[in-house]
Amino acid sequence: MQNLSVLLTENYVVLFMKGDSSYPICGLSSTVYELLKKCKLKFITVNLLANPHIHIYMKEKHPTASVPYLYVGGRFVGGYDKVLQLFRTGKLKALCHST
């Protein structure tokens, strides 16, 4: 497993999802992945199915959020509902481009 804090430090936008960029497994992960692409954001994905220890950690750390989990600048932004809300209000792109 990659050290989670290093992963979040080295990548400004990280999407923890079921599946990966070439094959999202669930509809929520696929939708958030596509929203980030529509915003033309640079981001990486982490497949929670291939990293069950990270998946368990995320579920414990963010019990009210659903998969996928979006981190920006090392901070948790939210799950599907929050990301969708940010996209609809036009704030997602700005949030992910802020430094």
N, CA, C and O atoms as a DFTB+ gen file, in Angstrom:
396 C
 N C O
     1  1       0.847      -1.207       0.000
     2  2       0.000       0.000       0.000
     3  2       0.873       1.244       0.000
     4  3       1.852       1.343       0.740
     5  1       0.501       2.171      -0.832
     6  2       1.187       3.446      -0.787
     7  2       0.802       4.137       0.512
     8  3      -0.324       4.002       0.991
     9  1       1.733       4.867       1.068
    10  2       1.436       5.635       2.267
    11  2       0.374       6.674       1.902
    12  3       0.575       7.492       1.005
    13  1      -0.735       6.631       2.595
    14  2      -1.875       7.489       2.261
    15  2      -1.518       8.969       2.349
    16  3      -1.907       9.747       1.479
    17  1      -0.788       9.367       3.382
    18  2      -0.449      10.786       3.512
    19  2       0.473      11.245       2.379
    20  3       0.360      12.380       1.917
    21  1       1.379      10.381       1.931
    22  2       2.253      10.715       0.803
    23  2       1.417      10.852      -0.467
    24  3       1.608      11.786      -1.247
    25  1       0.499       9.928      -0.667
    26  2      -0.383       9.967      -1.827
    27  2      -1.154      11.280      -1.884
    28  3      -1.280      11.890      -2.946
    29  1      -1.669      11.708      -0.735
    30  2      -2.454      12.945      -0.680
    31  2      -1.578      14.188      -0.785
    32  3      -2.034      15.229      -1.258
    33  1      -0.341      14.091      -0.353
    34  2       0.585      15.221      -0.442
    35  2       1.090      15.408      -1.862
    36  3       1.243      16.536      -2.330
    37  1       1.348      14.303      -2.543
    38  2       1.929      14.375      -3.888
    39  2       0.909      14.625      -4.990
    40  3       1.285      14.918      -6.124
    41  1      -0.374      14.513      -4.672
    42  2      -1.428      14.692      -5.674
    43  2      -2.490      15.634      -5.125
    44  3      -3.086      15.372      -4.080
    45  1      -2.719      16.729      -5.836
    46  2      -3.640      17.745      -5.320
    47  2      -5.080      17.265      -5.288
    48  3      -5.798      17.546      -4.328
    49  1      -5.521      16.544      -6.316
    50  2      -6.891      16.025      -6.373
    51  2      -6.818      14.503      -6.486
    52  3      -6.233      13.962      -7.425
    53  1      -7.431      13.816      -5.498
    54  2      -7.419      12.360      -5.459
    55  2      -8.845      11.860      -5.299
    56  3      -9.561      12.276      -4.389
    57  1      -9.247      10.972      -6.181
    58  2     -10.571      10.363      -6.123
    59  2     -10.420       8.894      -5.729
    60  3      -9.856       8.096      -6.478
    61  1     -10.923       8.549      -4.559
    62  2     -10.949       7.168      -4.098
    63  2     -12.285       6.598      -4.558
    64  3     -13.348       7.074      -4.159
    65  1     -12.216       5.571      -5.402
    66  2     -13.426       5.089      -6.053
    67  2     -13.424       3.568      -6.161
    68  3     -12.413       2.915      -5.902
    69  1     -14.555       3.022      -6.542
    70  2     -14.641       1.596      -6.840
    71  2     -14.327       1.435      -8.316
    72  3     -15.058       1.926      -9.176
    73  1     -13.235       0.743      -8.600
    74  2     -12.753       0.626      -9.963
    75  2     -11.649       1.631     -10.203
    76  3     -11.104       2.213      -9.265
    77  1     -11.328       1.828     -11.462
    78  2     -10.289       2.796     -11.791
    79  2     -10.725       3.628     -12.995
    80  3     -11.845       3.497     -13.489
    81  1      -9.831       4.472     -13.446
    82  2     -10.195       5.395     -14.523
    83  2     -10.606       4.675     -15.804
    84  3     -11.429       5.186     -16.563
    85  1     -10.047       3.510     -16.048
    86  2     -10.406       2.792     -17.264
    87  2     -11.691       1.987     -17.110
    88  3     -12.335       1.639     -18.100
    89  1     -12.060       1.692     -15.868
    90  2     -13.269       0.893     -15.656
    91  2     -13.872       1.158     -14.271
    92  3     -13.650       0.383     -13.340
    93  1     -14.632       2.248     -14.133
    94  2     -15.323       2.484     -12.862
    95  2     -16.349       1.375     -12.618
    96  3     -17.102       1.020     -13.525
    97  1     -16.382       0.834     -11.416
    98  2     -17.233      -0.306     -11.097
    99  2     -18.663       0.111     -10.729
   100  3     -19.619      -0.553     -11.127
   101  1     -18.814       1.197      -9.980
   102  2     -20.170       1.578      -9.552
   103  2     -20.589       2.886     -10.211
   104  3     -19.753       3.670     -10.660
   105  1     -21.884       3.102     -10.260
   106  2     -22.439       4.291     -10.895
   107  2     -22.025       5.587     -10.229
   108  3     -21.771       6.581     -10.909
   109  1     -21.955       5.587      -8.902
   110  2     -21.568       6.812      -8.190
   111  2     -20.118       7.172      -8.500
   112  3     -19.806       8.334      -8.760
   113  1     -19.238       6.179      -8.472
   114  2     -17.833       6.426      -8.801
   115  2     -17.701       6.914     -10.236
   116  3     -16.944       7.847     -10.504
   117  1     -18.417       6.302     -11.149
   118  2     -18.372       6.682     -12.546
   119  2     -18.847       8.124     -12.743
   120  3     -18.247       8.885     -13.503
   121  1     -19.912       8.484     -12.064
   122  2     -20.456       9.840     -12.192
   123  2     -19.473      10.885     -11.696
   124  3     -19.236      11.882     -12.378
   125  1     -18.903      10.676     -10.527
   126  2     -17.953      11.656      -9.980
   127  2     -16.709      11.735     -10.865
   128  3     -16.186      12.825     -11.099
   129  1     -16.241      10.612     -11.349
   130  2     -15.105      10.595     -12.262
   131  2     -15.417      11.463     -13.490
   132  3     -14.588      12.275     -13.902
   133  1     -16.588      11.295     -14.060
   134  2     -16.979      12.073     -15.241
   135  2     -17.140      13.559     -14.924
   136  3     -16.823      14.401     -15.763
   137  1     -17.626      13.894     -13.733
   138  2     -17.764      15.300     -13.337
   139  2     -16.390      15.963     -13.266
   140  3     -16.215      17.094     -13.720
   141  1     -15.420      15.255     -12.693
   142  2     -14.064      15.803     -12.620
   143  2     -13.487      15.990     -14.024
   144  3     -12.808      16.982     -14.290
   145  1     -13.753      15.050     -14.911
   146  2     -13.284      15.172     -16.286
   147  2     -13.958      16.350     -16.992
   148  3     -13.305      17.077     -17.741
   149  1     -15.262      16.544     -16.759
   150  2     -15.972      17.672     -17.381
   151  2     -15.380      19.003     -16.944
   152  3     -15.382      19.974     -17.701
   153  1     -14.875      19.041     -15.718
   154  2     -14.244      20.263     -15.204
   155  2     -12.809      20.407     -15.699
   156  3     -12.135      21.391     -15.394
   157  1     -12.347      19.416     -16.467
   158  2     -10.986      19.406     -17.018
   159  2      -9.938      19.512     -15.921
   160  3      -8.989      20.291     -16.008
   161  1     -10.141      18.697     -14.877
   162  2      -9.235      18.701     -13.737
   163  2      -8.177      17.621     -13.872
   164  3      -8.422      16.561     -14.448
   165  1      -7.021      17.898     -13.344
   166  2      -5.960      16.903     -13.250
   167  2      -6.158      16.187     -11.915
   168  3      -6.151      16.815     -10.857
   169  1      -6.336      14.864     -11.977
   170  2      -6.559      14.106     -10.745
   171  2      -6.106      12.674     -10.935
   172  3      -5.935      12.197     -12.057
   173  1      -5.915      12.001      -9.816
   174  2      -5.613      10.578      -9.877
   175  2      -6.752       9.824      -9.206
   176  3      -7.521      10.387      -8.426
   177  1      -6.842       8.542      -9.527
   178  2      -7.843       7.690      -8.891
   179  2      -7.143       6.588      -8.112
   180  3      -6.051       6.146      -8.469
   181  1      -7.796       6.157      -7.042
   182  2      -7.334       5.028      -6.242
   183  2      -8.482       4.036      -6.185
   184  3      -9.581       4.375      -5.746
   185  1      -8.232       2.822      -6.624
   186  2      -9.250       1.780      -6.643
   187  2      -9.402       1.187      -5.249
   188  3      -8.507       0.493      -4.767
   189  1     -10.520       1.452      -4.607
   190  2     -10.761       0.946      -3.261
   191  2     -10.946      -0.566      -3.237
   192  3     -10.692      -1.197      -2.211
   193  1     -11.378      -1.153      -4.333
   194  2     -11.555      -2.603      -4.384
   195  2     -10.203      -3.317      -4.402
   196  3     -10.086      -4.435      -3.901
   197  1      -9.203      -2.687      -4.967
   198  2      -7.861      -3.251      -4.983
   199  2      -7.077      -2.904      -3.717
   200  3      -6.009      -3.463      -3.466
   201  1      -7.616      -1.980      -2.925
   202  2      -6.976      -1.533      -1.686
   203  2      -7.993      -1.561      -0.547
   204  3      -8.404      -0.506      -0.065
   205  1      -8.405      -2.757      -0.110
   206  2      -9.463      -2.850       0.890
   207  2      -9.122      -2.184       2.221
   208  3     -10.022      -1.735       2.930
   209  1      -7.848      -2.114       2.568
   210  2      -7.453      -1.462       3.813
   211  2      -7.737       0.041       3.739
   212  3      -8.133       0.641       4.738
   213  1      -7.541       0.647       2.581
   214  2      -7.882       2.065       2.420
   215  2      -9.396       2.235       2.457
   216  3      -9.898       3.194       3.043
   217  1     -10.120       1.318       1.840
   218  2     -11.584       1.374       1.831
   219  2     -12.123       1.321       3.260
   220  3     -12.996       2.110       3.621
   221  1     -11.619       0.411       4.061
   222  2     -12.053       0.295       5.463
   223  2     -11.731       1.579       6.217
   224  3     -12.558       2.083       6.976
   225  1     -10.531       2.105       6.007
   226  2     -10.134       3.351       6.663
   227  2     -11.074       4.494       6.283
   228  3     -11.515       5.250       7.150
   229  1     -11.378       4.621       5.012
   230  2     -12.262       5.702       4.551
   231  2     -13.665       5.568       5.149
   232  3     -14.265       6.563       5.556
   233  1     -14.182       4.345       5.202
   234  2     -15.515       4.137       5.771
   235  2     -15.539       4.507       7.249
   236  3     -16.536       5.042       7.735
   237  1     -14.458       4.230       7.966
   238  2     -14.384       4.580       9.389
   239  2     -14.182       6.074       9.579
   240  3     -14.774       6.668      10.480
   241  1     -13.366       6.680       8.754
   242  2     -13.053       8.111       8.885
   243  2     -14.194       9.009       8.420
   244  3     -14.392      10.097       8.961
   245  1     -14.940       8.557       7.421
   246  2     -16.024       9.370       6.850
   247  2     -17.315       8.549       6.798
   248  3     -17.781       8.209       5.711
   249  1     -17.900       8.225       7.954
   250  2     -19.059       7.307       7.970
   251  2     -20.318       7.856       7.304
   252  3     -21.180       7.079       6.895
   253  1     -20.441       9.165       7.187
   254  2     -21.662       9.720       6.592
   255  2     -21.543       9.918       5.086
   256  3     -22.534      10.216       4.419
   257  1     -20.343       9.754       4.548
   258  2     -20.133       9.939       3.109
   259  2     -20.220       8.591       2.401
   260  3     -19.969       7.538       2.987
   261  1     -20.578       8.659       1.145
   262  2     -20.640       7.442       0.340
   263  2     -19.454       7.389      -0.614
   264  3     -18.872       8.420      -0.953
   265  1     -19.105       6.189      -1.043
   266  2     -18.086       6.033      -2.074
   267  2     -18.620       6.686      -3.329
   268  3     -19.784       6.481      -3.672
   269  1     -17.832       7.447      -4.011
   270  2     -16.412       7.703      -3.886
   271  2     -16.108       8.798      -2.873
   272  3     -17.002       9.502      -2.402
   273  1     -14.828       8.924      -2.549
   274  2     -14.358       9.955      -1.629
   275  2     -13.411      10.864      -2.386
   276  3     -12.461      10.398      -3.015
   277  1     -13.672      12.172      -2.325
   278  2     -12.825      13.131      -3.031
   279  2     -11.997      13.921      -2.032
   280  3     -12.519      14.468      -1.060
   281  1     -10.694      13.968      -2.291
   282  2      -9.759      14.781      -1.505
   283  2      -9.152      15.829      -2.413
   284  3      -8.780      15.543      -3.551
   285  1      -9.054      17.055      -1.897
   286  2      -8.426      18.154      -2.626
   287  2      -7.462      18.846      -1.671
   288  3      -7.842      19.251      -0.572
   289  1      -6.230      18.974      -2.097
   290  2      -5.231      19.617      -1.252
   291  2      -5.024      18.897       0.071
   292  3      -4.732      19.525       1.088
   293  1      -5.173      17.579       0.054
   294  2      -4.984      16.790       1.266
   295  2      -6.165      16.773       2.211
   296  3      -6.104      16.155       3.273
   297  1      -7.233      17.441       1.839
   298  2      -8.425      17.524       2.703
   299  2      -9.615      16.833       2.062
   300  3      -9.808      16.872       0.846
   301  1     -10.396      16.207       2.906
   302  2     -11.597      15.525       2.446
   303  2     -12.645      16.547       2.033
   304  3     -12.989      17.439       2.809
   305  1     -13.149      16.419       0.820
   306  2     -14.193      17.315       0.307
   307  2     -15.560      16.705       0.554
   308  3     -16.470      17.379       1.038
   309  1     -15.706      15.427       0.220
   310  2     -16.992      14.770       0.414
   311  2     -17.140      13.563      -0.482
   312  3     -16.247      13.203      -1.249
   313  1     -18.298      12.956      -0.356
   314  2     -18.649      11.818      -1.183
   315  2     -19.485      12.261      -2.366
   316  3     -19.460      13.428      -2.756
   317  1     -20.206      11.347      -2.921
   318  2     -20.995      11.581      -4.134
   319  2     -21.913      12.797      -4.006
   320  3     -21.889      13.682      -4.861
   321  1     -22.717      12.845      -2.951
   322  2     -23.699      13.931      -2.805
   323  2     -23.042      15.304      -2.763
   324  3     -23.514      16.242      -3.406
   325  1     -21.964      15.423      -2.016
   326  2     -21.280      16.716      -1.881
   327  2     -20.630      17.128      -3.206
   328  3     -20.715      18.289      -3.608
   329  1     -19.987      16.182      -3.875
   330  2     -19.331      16.499      -5.146
   331  2     -20.368      16.915      -6.188
   332  3     -20.146      17.862      -6.942
   333  1     -21.481      16.222      -6.231
   334  2     -22.549      16.575      -7.163
   335  2     -23.068      17.984      -6.880
   336  3     -23.289      18.766      -7.805
   337  1     -23.258      18.303      -5.617
   338  2     -23.711      19.645      -5.231
   339  2     -22.688      20.703      -5.661
   340  3     -23.066      21.738      -6.209
   341  1     -21.414      20.453      -5.421
   342  2     -20.370      21.403      -5.816
   343  2     -20.338      21.585      -7.331
   344  3     -20.141      22.698      -7.819
   345  1     -20.529      20.509      -8.068
   346  2     -20.553      20.598      -9.533
   347  2     -21.737      21.429      -9.999
   348  3     -21.590      22.311     -10.845
   349  1     -22.898      21.150      -9.452
   350  2     -24.121      21.859      -9.877
   351  2     -24.063      23.349      -9.591
   352  3     -24.651      24.144     -10.324
   353  1     -23.359      23.739      -8.528
   354  2     -23.254      25.162      -8.175
   355  2     -22.058      25.831      -8.839
   356  3     -21.843      27.030      -8.667
   357  1     -21.276      25.060      -9.601
   358  2     -20.115      25.611     -10.282
   359  2     -18.893      25.773      -9.393
   360  3     -17.911      26.387      -9.811
   361  1     -18.928      25.246      -8.194
   362  2     -17.831      25.439      -7.249
   363  2     -16.770      24.344      -7.316
   364  3     -15.679      24.518      -6.772
   365  1     -17.058      23.245      -7.955
   366  2     -16.116      22.128      -7.980
   367  2     -14.819      22.498      -8.692
   368  3     -13.730      22.258      -8.171
   369  1     -14.934      23.072      -9.861
   370  2     -13.750      23.438     -10.641
   371  2     -12.895      24.447      -9.880
   372  3     -11.675      24.304      -9.814
   373  1     -13.524      25.451      -9.314
   374  2     -12.784      26.474      -8.558
   375  2     -12.085      25.861      -7.339
   376  3     -10.934      26.190      -7.054
   377  1     -12.764      24.992      -6.639
   378  2     -12.193      24.346      -5.459
   379  2     -10.951      23.550      -5.843
   380  3      -9.936      23.607      -5.149
   381  1     -11.028      22.826      -6.922
   382  2      -9.925      21.950      -7.337
   383  2      -8.783      22.720      -7.983
   384  3      -7.692      22.171      -8.139
   385  1      -8.998      23.954      -8.356
   386  2      -7.932      24.749      -8.951
   387  2      -7.335      25.722      -7.956
   388  3      -6.347      26.388      -8.266
   389  1      -7.911      25.822      -6.765
   390  2      -7.358      26.751      -5.772
   391  2      -6.092      26.149      -5.187
   392  3      -5.929      24.929      -5.164
   393  1      -5.207      26.999      -4.720
   394  2      -3.951      26.507      -4.142
   395  2      -3.807      26.983      -2.730
   396  3      -2.813      26.673      -2.073
